[in-house]
Amino acid sequence: MIKADVCIVGAGPGGAATALKLSYLGIPCILIDKADFPRDKVCGDAISGKVTTLLNRLDPAIMQRFNEESTQIDVWGIRFVAPNMKELDIPFKPNYVKDVKSAPGYVSKRMDFDNFLIEEVKKRDNIDFRPNTEVTSMTRSERGYQVKDKSGALEVDARLLIVANGAYSAFSRKQAGLEKDPKHYAAAVRAYYKNVSGLSANNFIELHFVKSITPGYFWIFPLPNGEVNVGLGMRSDILSKRKVNLKKSFQQIIEEHPRFRERFKNAEPISKLEGYGLPLGSKRRIISGDHFMLVGDAGHLVDPLTGEGIGNAFYSGFIAAEQAEKCLQEQNFSASYLQAYDVRVARVLGSEMRLSYRLQRMLMYPRIVNLIANIIASNKKIINVISGMYNDFDLREQLVKPIFWVKMWFK
């Protein structure tokens, strides 16, 4: 039996971020994962500016090491394509100058990015990292939570349990009560390709609102060495209602759609097409309780519009680590004291996710998407306005107001 102050289950971006933040706060922890790294993780692979901002804030040397990696590609904007095939390139920064050391975003395969984080974890003497250890039991103990692995070789009694074991977390469902809600859940499929033509010269990620799968979207994200991450996602309740088979729809798009048929003519798949679930953060949930906190996908914190979860996992992990520090200082691990974690996550991420949900619902209708695309494309000045919204939440809120688009139309 190992007695610990903090035990983290799950060493993906959320769990690794929590462990690193705790380490820099001088708080030892045990970090457990069932996998041996490097390992693949089905994902869109996009890394937002939230991640780079937090890593740089934690230790600029980490970001320097990340920028020296050859496994990531810098991203400078988003190419939106409406159902009417109107193409809009929206940079993350107006009038940007490319510099890999200050890129606003990146794309990196999860196999590579997660392993990079684990290598950073291994550099920290106060993180007891246990890979290849499958946790099968997390039960309340007198001190907090008792964690046991499948083999019976590991038993941890922790005062604080941080659950970061992903979208399919049994703890989240059975003990924390976060049941799957199809209106606030999405399904996606992803495959890796090479030799896809027509990629942006400035490494813009591509979001295609194809009429047949709206309000879902088809994506193409650039990767190093001419590879791309290609995928398709849709909200679960709509998938069920329309009886959509994502894998079939994916193949139909790249084989039959006039836009993609040509672009994928010489493309070669370099992985199989795999599916995964996305627990969306569009519904307010309780993500803590007596002696525990939920981080990242385990806490249903995926952005409802973009499906991006790595940035929110990082933020929730850093907030969980700072809350853990307060719990240890006050020797208080009660549900009422840990509500401060929920409050802070809601303040930092909640408003953004609620706005994303409103935008998601607005973009359910191809006619609206086409109208918006026509408005933006007709006036290049509007692109600079939209571009500024990437880093300005107050400006972003205007997107869901009809009066904003009326003003844009007459600009």
N, C-alpha and C positions, 0 to 999 in steps of 0.2 A: 504494500500500500504506500503510494506516494502522496504526501500532503502538499497541496499547492494553494497559492492565493487565487491564481487565474488559470483556467484550462480552456483552450480554444479548440473546438472540433471543426475541422475543415481548413485546408491551407491554400484555397484559391485566393484571388485578389482581396476579398474581404477579410479572411482569416489572417493572411500574411500581412496585410496593412495594419490590422489590429495588433499583431505580435510586434511588428516593427515600431509602431508608435509607443506601445508599452515599454519596449526595450529602451527607447530614447528617453522615456520618462523615468527610467531606472527601476522598472517593475518586472521581475522575472515572470515567465509564463511557460506553460507546456502547450505546444502546438502539435495537433495530431491530424493525420490524413491517411485515408485508406490506400491512396495511390503511392507509387514510387515515381519520383520526378526524374526527368521530364515525362509528362503524360499529356495526351490530347484532351481537349474539352470543346465540345460543339458550341460554337459561338459566332457572332459576326466579326469579332476580333478588333472592333474599333475602340480606341483608347482616347477618351476626351481630355480636354484641358484640365478638368477637375483632378485627374490622376497626376499629371505632370506638375500642377500647381502644388498639390499636397506633398508629393515626393520632394520637390525642390524646397518646400518650407521645412520639411523634416530634416533633409540633409542634401545640400546642393551636389555633394559628391556622388550621390546615388543617381541623380539626373545626368551627371557627366558620364558615369559608367553606362547608363542607358543609351545616351546619344552615341556612344562608341560602338554599340551593338550593330551588327549587320543584319539582324533579324526583324527590324522594323522599318517602316517607311513613313516619312513625314507627310501630313495631310493638311491642305490649305483651304479647303472649302467643300461645299456640297453641290452636286449637280442634281437638281430636281427636274424630273421629266413628267409632264402632265399626261393624262389619258389621250389628249389630242396631239401628243408627241412634241409639244412646245417645250424647249429645253432652256433651263435657267441655271447659270453658274453663279452661285452665291458664295463669295469668299468669307471666311471666318473673320477676317480683318479687312476693312476698306483700304485700298491702296497699299497692300502688303508687299513686303520684300522678303523673298524666300531665304530662310536661314535655318538649317536643320536644328540648331541649338535653341531656337525659340519658336519652333513649330507649334501651332495651336492644338494640334491633334496628331495621332499616329494610328497606324494599323500594324498589328503584330499578331501572328498566330498564337493562340493561347498556350500551345505547347511551349513556345519560346518565351512569352511574356511571363507566364506563371513560373517557369523555371528560373527566369531572371530574378523574380521576387524571392524565390526559395534560396537562391545563391546569396542574396542579401541577408536573408534570415540566418543562414549558416555562418555569416560573419559575426553575428551577435552572440556573445558568450552567455547572456542571460535568457536566451530562448532555447528551451529544451525541445528540439524538433523530432517528432516520431513519425516518419513516413511508413508506408506499407503496414499500417496498423488500422484495422477496421473496427470502429467503435460500434458495439451492438447494444449497449445499455447505458442510459443516462438517467439515473434515479436520484430522488431527493435523499440527502443524508442529514445528519445533525448539523454538520458544518456548512453544507450547501448542496453540492451534487457529487455523486459517485459515478465515475466514468470507467467502464470496463470494455476491453477489446474482445474480439471473437476468439482469439487463441487462449485467453485467460492469463496471458503473460503480463498485461498492464492493467493496473487498477489505480485510479487517481481519485483522491478526495479533495475537491476544490471548493473554496468559499464562493467563487464566482465562475459561472459557466458561460462562455460566449459561443453561441451556435452559429457557425458559418459554413454549413455543409450543403448549401445549394438549394435549388428549386424543388428538389424532391425530399427535403428534410422531413423525416418521420417525427422528429421532436417538434418541429413547427406545427405539424398537423395535429398530432395526438396529445402533446403536452402543453403547447402554447395556444392551441385552438385556432390556428390560421387555416381554415378549410379553403379548398380551391373554389373560386367563384368564376365561372366561365366568362362573365362580363368584364372581369378584371384579371384575365389570364390570356396568354397568346401561345400559339404553337408556331414553330418555324422549322425549316429544313435548310441545310447548308452543305455545299460541296466546294472543293478547291479545283480550279482550272488553271491551265496556262494557254498562252497564245490566243486570248480573247482580244479582238481588235477594238479600236475606237476609244481607248482609255484616255483620260484627261492628261494633258502634258504637265499640268500643275498638281497632279495627284489628288484630284477632287474625288471624294466618295460619291457613288451614284445611287439615288433613290428614284425608282421608277413606279409611278402610280398607274399601273396597267388596268384598263377598264374592267377586265374579266375578274380581277382579284382585288379591286378596291372594296373596302378600305384598308386592305393589306398593301404591302409593297414588295417589289422585287429589287434586290440590291446587288451592286457590284462594287467591291472594295478592293483597291489595289494593294498588292503585297510586293516585297522585294523579289528580284529575279524574274520579273514578268508574270508572276502568279497573281491570282485574284481569289477572293472569297466571294462566292455567289450564293445568294439565298432568297428565300421567300417566306414571309410571315403574315399571320392574320389572327385576329382575336378569336378565341375559342368558341364563344357563343355564336358568332357569325359563321365560323367554319361548320359547326353542327347544323345550324339552320339551313345553310345552303348545300350541305352534304358535299363539301369540297374535299378532295384528296390532294393534299399539298404536294406530294411527290409527283403525281400525275400532272398537276397544274404547272409545276416547275419544268418538267420535260416538255410540255406543250409550249410554254413560253419560249424556251431556247430553240425549239425545233420548228415552230410554226409562226410565231409572232414576226411580222415583217421587219421590225427594228432589230431583233436579236438573232434571227435566223442567219443573217449575213455576218454578224459579229462573232457568232459561235461556229461559223462554217469550218474553220481550221482549228478550233479550240479542242483541247484534250483534257478530259477529267483526270485529276491526279489523286482523287480520294473518292470514296463512295458518298452518296447522298444520305445524310443522317438528319434525324429530327431531334428537337429538344423543346422544353417548355419554358415559358417566360412568365413568372408571377409578377404582375404589374402593380405599380405603386399608386394606382388611381383610386384606391379605396383605403380610407384611414383604418389602421389596425393597431392593436396593442402588441408591441414587439419586445416587451420585457415583463418580468415577473420576479417573484422571490428568487434571488440568487442567479438570475440569468438574463441575457440580452440576445436578441437575434440580429444578425448582421447580413447585409447584402441580399442575395436571392432568398435566403432562408427567412428574411423579414419582409419578403414581397416588395422589393424596392427598385424594380426595373422601370425605366422611363416608359410611359404608356404610348408615346408617339414614336420614338426612335427605336425602342427595344434595347437601348444601351443600359447595361447594368454594372459595368466595371467601375465607372466613376462614382456611382451611388454606393457601391460596395465599399470603395475606399473611404468615402465621406463617413458612412455609418461606422466603419471600423475605427477611424480616428476618434469619432465622437464616443464610441464604446470604450476605447482605451482611456480617454480623459474622464469619463464617468467612473470607470474602474478605479482610477486614482483617487477620486473623491470618496468612493465607497470604502476603500482601504484606509483613507485618512480618518473617516468618521466611524469606521467599523460598523457600517450600516449597509446591508444588502437586501433590504426589504423591498417589496413590490412598490410601495408608496415612494420610497426614496429613489428607486430606479425609474420612476415615471419621468424624471428629469431627462433621461435618455430619449424617451419617446417625444417629449416636448421639443428637444433640440433638433432631433431628426426631422420632425414636422416643420420646424422653423426654417431649417437649412434646405431641405429637399421637398417638403410637402407642397408648398405653393407652386413650385416648378412642375411637379408631377400632376397636380390638379389642372394647371394650365395645359400641359401636354395632353391630358385626357379630353379637355374641351376642344383642342385643336384636332385631335384624333377623330372626334365625333363630327366636327365640321368638314373634315376631309373624306368622310364616308361617301360623299356624293360627287361623282365624276364631273358633273356640270359646274359645281362650285370650284373644284380643283382647276378645271379648264379656264373658268372666269378669272380666278386669281392669277393663273399663269399668263393670261392675255394682258391683264393690268400691269403686271411686273415687266413683261417683255416689251411693252409699248413705251416704257420710259426708263432708261438706264439709271436715272438718278434714284429711282426707287430701290434699285439693287443695293446702293450704298446705305439706304435707310434700313433695309432688311438685314444687311450685313452687320450693322451696328447692334442689332437686336441679339446677336449671339452672346454678347457679354453684358447685355443690359436687360434685366428682367422686366423693369417697368415698361420699356419699349415693346418687349415681346407680348405683354398683356394686351397691347393694342390690336394684335393680330386677330383676336376673336370678336372684335367690335366692328359691325358693318360700317359705321361711320368712317373708320380708318380707311377701308377700301374705297368708299365713295370719294374721300379726299384724294387718295392715290390716283383714282381714275381721272380726276380733273387737274392733277398736277402738271 
